[in-house]
Amino acid sequence: MPFHMGPLEIGIILVIILIIFGVGKLPQIGGAIGKSLNEFRKARSGEEENENKDKDVAKSSEVETKEKS
């Protein structure tokens, strides 16, 4: 990874964000980021569940065709 960020760099970025957005907006921004991450995780887990369901359906159809033979 080309970007190695230490504690000093992270601190400088946080100070710049604080200056740009101000103290009052930070809770709103944090809440919005948290909600976005939560929705992303739900969507990703939903895709995994759909893939698992598709695999289960494929397996059950294979079993049914073997039983009919």
Backbone as CSV, one residue per row, in Angstrom:
resi,resn,N_x,N_y,N_z,CA_x,CA_y,CA_z,C_x,C_y,C_z
1,MET,0.853,-1.167,0.000,0.000,0.000,0.000,0.905,1.238,0.000
2,PRO,0.675,2.156,-0.920,1.590,3.290,-1.036,1.424,4.349,0.054
3,PHE,0.287,4.393,0.723,0.061,5.422,1.730,0.209,4.824,3.121
4,HIS,1.257,5.215,3.805,1.464,4.775,5.180,1.137,5.957,6.089
5,MET,0.010,5.842,6.794,-0.421,6.949,7.638,-0.151,6.622,9.095
6,GLY,0.598,7.477,9.713,0.883,7.334,11.126,-0.070,8.189,11.940
7,PRO,0.114,8.194,13.247,-0.772,8.969,14.113,-0.706,10.479,13.841
8,LEU,0.442,10.971,13.447,0.577,12.401,13.163,-0.260,12.799,11.947
9,GLU,-0.185,12.014,10.887,-0.958,12.307,9.689,-2.463,12.229,9.951
10,ILE,-2.888,11.217,10.701,-4.307,11.072,11.033,-4.767,12.263,11.869
11,GLY,-3.944,12.704,12.814,-4.283,13.865,13.634,-4.425,15.127,12.801
12,ILE,-3.517,15.327,11.859,-3.585,16.507,10.996,-4.866,16.475,10.159
13,ILE,-5.222,15.317,9.627,-6.444,15.193,8.838,-7.671,15.491,9.693
14,LEU,-7.688,14.984,10.930,-8.823,15.244,11.821,-8.951,16.721,12.168
15,VAL,-7.824,17.397,12.372,-7.857,18.840,12.659,-8.388,19.608,11.451
16,ILE,-7.966,19.224,10.257,-8.462,19.894,9.047,-9.970,19.687,8.894
17,ILE,-10.437,18.468,9.143,-11.878,18.188,9.075,-12.623,19.026,10.110
18,LEU,-12.068,19.132,11.297,-12.691,19.937,12.350,-12.777,21.397,11.951
19,ILE,-11.743,21.906,11.315,-11.739,23.303,10.875,-12.760,23.516,9.763
20,ILE,-12.836,22.580,8.822,-13.734,22.738,7.676,-15.205,22.654,8.101
21,PHE,-15.552,21.625,8.844,-16.956,21.385,9.160,-17.406,22.023,10.467
22,GLY,-16.514,22.270,11.361,-16.879,22.846,12.640,-17.364,21.791,13.616
23,VAL,-17.426,22.169,14.870,-17.783,21.234,15.932,-19.256,20.841,15.846
24,GLY,-20.118,21.753,15.442,-21.551,21.494,15.415,-21.976,20.451,14.395
25,LYS,-21.275,20.366,13.279,-21.660,19.447,12.204,-21.079,18.051,12.375
26,LEU,-20.083,17.886,13.203,-19.426,16.587,13.322,-20.358,15.464,13.766
27,PRO,-21.261,15.662,14.738,-22.175,14.570,15.088,-23.094,14.171,13.932
28,GLN,-23.531,15.145,13.151,-24.380,14.841,12.002,-23.609,14.060,10.944
29,ILE,-22.385,14.456,10.700,-21.557,13.764,9.715,-21.253,12.348,10.184
30,GLY,-20.923,12.210,11.451,-20.657,10.879,11.999,-21.872,9.966,11.918
31,GLY,-23.042,10.515,12.223,-24.271,9.729,12.134,-24.560,9.291,10.708
32,ALA,-24.348,10.193,9.757,-24.587,9.869,8.353,-23.625,8.791,7.876
33,ILE,-22.378,8.884,8.287,-21.394,7.863,7.894,-21.751,6.521,8.514
34,GLY,-22.163,6.529,9.774,-22.557,5.285,10.443,-23.753,4.629,9.782
35,LYS,-24.761,5.423,9.421,-25.935,4.879,8.737,-25.558,4.310,7.380
36,SER,-24.676,5.002,6.674,-24.245,4.522,5.361,-23.521,3.185,5.474
37,LEU,-22.628,3.076,6.440,-21.914,1.815,6.635,-22.861,0.685,7.024
38,ASN,-23.851,1.001,7.865,-24.821,0.002,8.285,-25.641,-0.496,7.091
39,GLU,-26.090,0.414,6.239,-26.846,0.028,5.048,-25.981,-0.800,4.098
40,PHE,-24.715,-0.428,3.969,-23.809,-1.182,3.112,-23.636,-2.608,3.623
41,ARG,-23.480,-2.766,4.929,-23.337,-4.101,5.510,-24.596,-4.929,5.315
42,LYS,-25.772,-4.300,5.495,-27.031,-5.013,5.290,-27.161,-5.474,3.842
43,ALA,-26.812,-4.600,2.903,-26.906,-4.956,1.493,-25.939,-6.077,1.153
44,ARG,-24.736,-6.004,1.707,-23.748,-7.035,1.423,-24.174,-8.377,2.006
45,SER,-24.705,-8.389,3.208,-25.150,-9.643,3.814,-26.382,-10.172,3.085
46,GLY,-27.208,-9.279,2.552,-28.364,-9.703,1.772,-27.938,-10.403,0.501
47,GLU,-26.882,-9.921,-0.146,-26.364,-10.571,-1.341,-25.818,-11.950,-1.001
48,GLU,-25.131,-12.063,0.125,-24.594,-13.356,0.531,-25.720,-14.335,0.821
49,GLU,-26.814,-13.860,1.444,-27.953,-14.730,1.717,-28.589,-15.195,0.421
50,ASN,-28.702,-14.286,-0.561,-29.278,-14.667,-1.849,-28.418,-15.711,-2.541
51,GLU,-27.100,-15.562,-2.479,-26.207,-16.545,-3.076,-26.361,-17.888,-2.389
52,ASN,-26.475,-17.897,-1.068,-26.648,-19.149,-0.338,-27.977,-19.798,-0.685
53,LYS,-29.037,-19.002,-0.829,-30.340,-19.544,-1.202,-30.280,-20.156,-2.594
54,ASP,-29.598,-19.477,-3.531,-29.471,-19.998,-4.880,-28.726,-21.330,-4.884
55,LYS,-27.685,-21.429,-4.072,-26.931,-22.680,-3.974,-27.791,-23.782,-3.390
56,ASP,-28.602,-23.455,-2.360,-29.474,-24.446,-1.743,-30.531,-24.928,-2.725
57,VAL,-31.082,-24.016,-3.523,-32.089,-24.390,-4.517,-31.469,-25.298,-5.564
58,ALA,-30.251,-24.971,-5.993,-29.575,-25.794,-6.989,-29.294,-27.185,-6.435
59,LYS,-28.872,-27.271,-5.193,-28.598,-28.564,-4.578,-29.871,-29.384,-4.434
60,SER,-30.961,-28.738,-4.010,-32.212,-29.467,-3.821,-32.767,-29.947,-5.150
61,SER,-32.587,-29.180,-6.235,-33.064,-29.630,-7.541,-32.234,-30.800,-8.039
62,GLU,-30.933,-30.816,-7.725,-30.084,-31.954,-8.093,-30.527,-33.205,-7.352
63,VAL,-30.860,-33.068,-6.088,-31.304,-34.198,-5.282,-32.628,-34.727,-5.819
64,GLU,-33.545,-33.835,-6.191,-34.832,-34.245,-6.713,-34.691,-35.006,-8.028
65,THR,-33.803,-34.559,-8.907,-33.615,-35.245,-10.180,-32.959,-36.608,-9.965
66,LYS,-32.079,-36.708,-8.979,-31.459,-38.008,-8.689,-32.486,-38.969,-8.111
67,GLU,-33.415,-38.464,-7.285,-34.432,-39.308,-6.690,-35.432,-39.790,-7.729
68,LYS,-35.720,-38.973,-8.739,-36.654,-39.348,-9.785,-36.068,-40.403,-10.712
69,SER,-34.743,-40.451,-10.827,-34.095,-41.385,-11.748,-34.079,-42.795,-11.241
